[in-house]
Amino acid sequence: MNVLLPDTVADACAMLAEAPNAVPMAGGTDLMVHWPMRLDDHERTYLDLSKLDELKPIHWNADELVLGGLTTYWDVIRDQRAGKEFPLLGRAARQVGAIQIQARGTWAGNIVNASPAADGVPVLMAYDATVVLQGRDGTDEVPLSSFYTGYKEMRRRPDQLVSAIRVPRRPYAFQMFEKVGSRAAQAITKVGVAVTHSAAGWRVVANSMAPTVCRCPALESLLELDMLVTSPEDLVPSIRKDVAPIDDIRSTARYRETVMARVLYYGLRGTCASFQ
Ligand SMILES: Cc1cc2nc3c(=O)[nH]c(=O)nc-3n(C[C@H](O)[C@H](O)[C@H](O)COP(=O)(O)OP(=O)(O)OC[C@H]3O[C@@H](n4cnc5c(N)ncnc54)[C@H](O)[C@@H]3O)c2cc1C
């Protein structure tokens, strides 16, 4: 195993430019899981980000919250302001693994690992987060909602680090995040939904329902248009337009679709007059 150990983000970007096959390692909670089985991984070069203190803190600006490229779930859980302004971040963070994983796992790692079942990604997407990608020659900014181009494919070049995640600050009239797993904690998501409503409109984001975490435009427009919904089944046509769940060892596609409709219906009834 070869390890590069940069002291600064500039050094890290220079090292990545020289060795674009190097794999950035943050908390290692995704990368190390398959370590005993994937012997080829042992020969790879890793870029250990642990000394990049400049990527650790959370920053608050007048109009945005900025998570660093090494901000962990626990950093957000313990930030009271984040809990108040962006409660879904804390809610999702508390449901990622257990405390050990929350203390090591990072939001950037969750984004780049690109699991369709990622729990950090849907809440960031529902808050219109932007991914800041830094390379030796400058930075790019990509809205998280258009970051993924396919299963485990994304708009990040191998020589770029996620240096920050920018989350706009705005008042929200409605916010919800639900994770359905096989048990209350330490479970991989079978169905996840994050919903927000602000002056920017409705955002409905699904995880474990498609090859990537994704926004649901048909459901968002149903909410924008105040369309009458009298049962969970009324949501199913829009769900079918937005996502394509698969049958796998965790659930059937039918189960996922049914649960998503119920979670949304009972979550929104009482807030939306059009949900009766
Ligand atoms: C027991 C256990 C339980 C878990 N439970 C959950 C759960 O409930 N929900 C959930 O969503 N996830 C869960 N995970 C997965 C994992 O903890 C999260 O995805 C976590 O956010 C990954 O962050 P990390 O910093 O550990 O990433 P790493 O493992 O260090 O890296 C993951 C990927 O991101 C890349 N990367 C990391 N940081 C950067 C960066 N700054 N720039 C560019 N690329 C980067 C790496 O190269 C790698 O491809 C669990 C994992 C374990 C082991």
PDBQT file of the ligand as one rigid body, heavy atoms in Angstrom, charges set to zero:
ROOT
HETATM    1  C1  LIG A 301     -20.577   0.010   9.846  1.00  0.00    +0.000 C 
HETATM    2  C2  LIG A 301     -20.888   1.043   8.791  1.00  0.00    +0.000 A 
HETATM    3  C3  LIG A 301     -22.136   1.618   8.771  1.00  0.00    +0.000 A 
HETATM    4  C4  LIG A 301     -22.460   2.579   7.805  1.00  0.00    +0.000 A 
HETATM    5  N1  LIG A 301     -23.704   3.122   7.809  1.00  0.00    +0.000 NA
HETATM    6  C5  LIG A 301     -24.043   4.030   6.872  1.00  0.00    +0.000 A 
HETATM    7  C6  LIG A 301     -25.345   4.576   6.864  1.00  0.00    +0.000 A 
HETATM    8  O1  LIG A 301     -26.190   4.268   7.706  1.00  0.00    +0.000 OA
HETATM    9  N2  LIG A 301     -25.638   5.491   5.887  1.00  0.00    +0.000 N 
HETATM   10  C7  LIG A 301     -24.712   5.866   4.952  1.00  0.00    +0.000 A 
HETATM   11  O2  LIG A 301     -25.032   6.704   4.096  1.00  0.00    +0.000 OA
HETATM   12  N3  LIG A 301     -23.470   5.356   4.935  1.00  0.00    +0.000 NA
HETATM   13  C8  LIG A 301     -23.106   4.450   5.869  1.00  0.00    +0.000 A 
HETATM   14  N4  LIG A 301     -21.849   3.906   5.857  1.00  0.00    +0.000 N 
HETATM   15  C9  LIG A 301     -20.910   4.298   4.795  1.00  0.00    +0.000 C 
HETATM   16  C10 LIG A 301     -19.913   5.425   5.153  1.00  0.00    +0.000 C 
HETATM   17  O3  LIG A 301     -19.732   5.536   6.548  1.00  0.00    +0.000 OA
HETATM   18  C11 LIG A 301     -20.370   6.801   4.615  1.00  0.00    +0.000 C 
HETATM   19  O4  LIG A 301     -20.619   6.756   3.227  1.00  0.00    +0.000 OA
HETATM   20  C12 LIG A 301     -19.314   7.886   4.903  1.00  0.00    +0.000 C 
HETATM   21  O5  LIG A 301     -19.894   9.151   4.708  1.00  0.00    +0.000 OA
HETATM   22  C13 LIG A 301     -18.066   7.785   4.052  1.00  0.00    +0.000 C 
HETATM   23  O6  LIG A 301     -17.183   8.832   4.426  1.00  0.00    +0.000 OA
HETATM   24  P1  LIG A 301     -15.624   8.578   4.658  1.00  0.00    +0.000 P 
HETATM   25  O7  LIG A 301     -15.027   9.877   5.019  1.00  0.00    +0.000 OA
HETATM   26  O8  LIG A 301     -15.385   7.454   5.593  1.00  0.00    +0.000 OA
HETATM   27  O9  LIG A 301     -15.206   8.162   3.162  1.00  0.00    +0.000 OA
HETATM   28  P2  LIG A 301     -13.964   7.271   2.679  1.00  0.00    +0.000 P 
HETATM   29  O10 LIG A 301     -14.202   5.833   2.945  1.00  0.00    +0.000 OA
HETATM   30  O11 LIG A 301     -12.676   7.860   3.151  1.00  0.00    +0.000 OA
HETATM   31  O12 LIG A 301     -14.087   7.551   1.098  1.00  0.00    +0.000 OA
HETATM   32  C14 LIG A 301     -15.254   7.196   0.379  1.00  0.00    +0.000 C 
HETATM   33  C15 LIG A 301     -15.074   7.634  -1.082  1.00  0.00    +0.000 C 
HETATM   34  O13 LIG A 301     -14.998   9.050  -1.167  1.00  0.00    +0.000 OA
HETATM   35  C16 LIG A 301     -13.749   9.475  -1.702  1.00  0.00    +0.000 C 
HETATM   36  N5  LIG A 301     -13.423  10.698  -0.966  1.00  0.00    +0.000 N 
HETATM   37  C17 LIG A 301     -13.496  10.885   0.391  1.00  0.00    +0.000 A 
HETATM   38  N6  LIG A 301     -13.274  12.180   0.688  1.00  0.00    +0.000 NA
HETATM   39  C18 LIG A 301     -13.035  12.807  -0.491  1.00  0.00    +0.000 A 
HETATM   40  C19 LIG A 301     -12.743  14.172  -0.835  1.00  0.00    +0.000 A 
HETATM   41  N7  LIG A 301     -12.678  15.160   0.079  1.00  0.00    +0.000 N 
HETATM   42  N8  LIG A 301     -12.573  14.476  -2.130  1.00  0.00    +0.000 NA
HETATM   43  C20 LIG A 301     -12.664  13.509  -3.092  1.00  0.00    +0.000 A 
HETATM   44  N9  LIG A 301     -12.942  12.219  -2.830  1.00  0.00    +0.000 NA
HETATM   45  C21 LIG A 301     -13.133  11.879  -1.536  1.00  0.00    +0.000 A 
HETATM   46  C22 LIG A 301     -12.808   8.303  -1.512  1.00  0.00    +0.000 C 
HETATM   47  O14 LIG A 301     -11.752   8.283  -2.455  1.00  0.00    +0.000 OA
HETATM   48  C23 LIG A 301     -13.774   7.131  -1.696  1.00  0.00    +0.000 C 
HETATM   49  O15 LIG A 301     -14.003   6.916  -3.062  1.00  0.00    +0.000 OA
HETATM   50  C24 LIG A 301     -21.494   2.954   6.824  1.00  0.00    +0.000 A 
HETATM   51  C25 LIG A 301     -20.210   2.372   6.854  1.00  0.00    +0.000 A 
HETATM   52  C26 LIG A 301     -19.905   1.420   7.828  1.00  0.00    +0.000 A 
HETATM   53  C27 LIG A 301     -18.536   0.809   7.842  1.00  0.00    +0.000 C 
ENDROOT
TORSDOF 0
